[in-house]
Amino acid sequence: IVQRNCTLNKRIKKRGDCNYLNLKKLIYFGRLEERKGLYLFLEALGEIESKPDEIIFLGSDCCLKEEVLASDIIKRTLEKLELSYEIKSNLNREEALKIIQEKNHIVIIPSIIENSPCVVEELLDSNLRIIATDTGGIKEMIMNSDVQWLAQTNSTDLANKIDIALKTEDTEAFKLRS
């Protein structure tokens, strides 16, 4: 039994005007912390073949186990990789979802631990391209048997899925099971 934290009417509405041609931009969506897959995502960025034009990090900054702010680790890592990025922290739910919808980037949700994938559920049926890790019941929400956008929780598979998303014009995203 799943008690929804996000009612169906609060989901992002499906967009009909999605243009995925030359879409080479990513949004990391989640708190900037280890269990939400920050390190996994940063490691995957070092392994991808197709470099994104832009990466936006949407999530609250926090102090990691090294007693360093996540935003500082992002800065150091992406400067070494020579990738363009922006961090937008401390947004409320509506502000974050508005940015996701307006930007129309590929949304990455790389959690390594998830007990209730509310964020994924909010984005289902939105017509946005989403890559999420196979944790916490996400697979069970997907209607399609082809789970090409569902990554294992390792950097190599996540990098592979990001490469596919950066190279393809396929607009299929996750859909709810009926």
ROMAR-721689 format. One record per residue (C-alpha): residue number from 0; x, y, z. Coordinates in steps of 0.5 Angstrom, whole numbers, plus 500, padded with zeros to 3 digits. Layout:
N
NUM,X,Y,Z;
...
//
This chain:
178
0,500,500,500;
1,503,507,498;
2,500,513,501;
3,502,519,497;
4,505,525,499;
5,504,528,493;
6,497,528,490;
7,496,527,482;
8,493,534,481;
9,500,537,484;
10,504,533,479;
11,507,537,473;
12,503,537,467;
13,505,534,461;
14,508,539,456;
15,506,538,449;
16,512,543,447;
17,518,539,449;
18,523,540,444;
19,529,535,445;
20,533,537,439;
21,540,538,441;
22,538,538,449;
23,545,537,452;
24,543,540,459;
25,542,537,466;
26,539,538,472;
27,541,534,479;
28,535,534,483;
29,535,533,490;
30,539,535,497;
31,546,536,496;
32,548,530,500;
33,551,523,499;
34,545,519,500;
35,541,523,495;
36,547,521,490;
37,551,527,490;
38,558,523,490;
39,555,518,485;
40,553,523,480;
41,559,527,480;
42,563,521,479;
43,558,519,473;
44,560,526,470;
45,567,524,470;
46,566,518,466;
47,561,520,461;
48,563,521,454;
49,558,527,452;
50,559,533,456;
51,553,537,458;
52,553,544,456;
53,550,546,463;
54,548,543,469;
55,544,546,474;
56,544,543,482;
57,537,544,485;
58,537,542,492;
59,539,544,499;
60,547,545,501;
61,549,541,507;
62,556,540,510;
63,558,533,508;
64,562,528,512;
65,569,531,511;
66,566,537,514;
67,566,541,507;
68,560,544,504;
69,557,540,498;
70,557,546,494;
71,565,547,495;
72,566,539,493;
73,561,541,486;
74,565,547,485;
75,572,543,485;
76,570,537,481;
77,566,541,476;
78,572,546,475;
79,577,540,474;
80,572,537,469;
81,571,544,466;
82,563,543,466;
83,559,549,466;
84,554,549,472;
85,550,553,477;
86,547,551,484;
87,540,554,486;
88,539,552,494;
89,534,553,499;
90,528,553,494;
91,521,551,496;
92,518,545,492;
93,514,550,487;
94,520,554,486;
95,524,548,484;
96,519,544,480;
97,518,551,476;
98,525,551,474;
99,525,544,472;
100,519,545,468;
101,521,552,465;
102,528,549,463;
103,526,543,460;
104,533,539,461;
105,534,532,463;
106,533,531,470;
107,537,526,474;
108,535,523,481;
109,541,519,483;
110,539,517,490;
111,543,511,493;
112,537,511,499;
113,530,512,498;
114,524,510,502;
115,519,514,498;
116,521,517,492;
117,516,523,492;
118,520,527,487;
119,520,521,482;
120,512,521,483;
121,511,528,482;
122,515,528,475;
123,512,522,472;
124,508,523,466;
125,511,530,465;
126,514,529,458;
127,521,531,461;
128,526,526,460;
129,528,523,467;
130,534,519,469;
131,533,516,476;
132,537,510,480;
133,533,504,481;
134,532,505,489;
135,526,505,494;
136,520,503,489;
137,522,507,483;
138,522,501,478;
139,515,499,481;
140,512,506,479;
141,514,505,472;
142,509,503,467;
143,514,501,461;
144,517,494,461;
145,523,498,458;
146,526,502,463;
147,532,505,459;
148,532,511,464;
149,533,507,470;
150,540,506,472;
151,543,502,477;
152,547,505,483;
153,554,505,480;
154,557,511,477;
155,558,507,470;
156,551,505,469;
157,549,512,471;
158,554,515,466;
159,552,510,461;
160,544,513,462;
161,546,520,462;
162,550,519,455;
163,544,516,452;
164,540,521,454;
165,544,527,451;
166,545,523,445;
167,538,521,443;
168,531,525,441;
169,527,520,445;
170,522,524,449;
171,519,518,453;
172,519,518,460;
173,517,514,466;
174,510,513,466;
175,505,510,472;
176,503,503,473;
177,496,503,472;
//
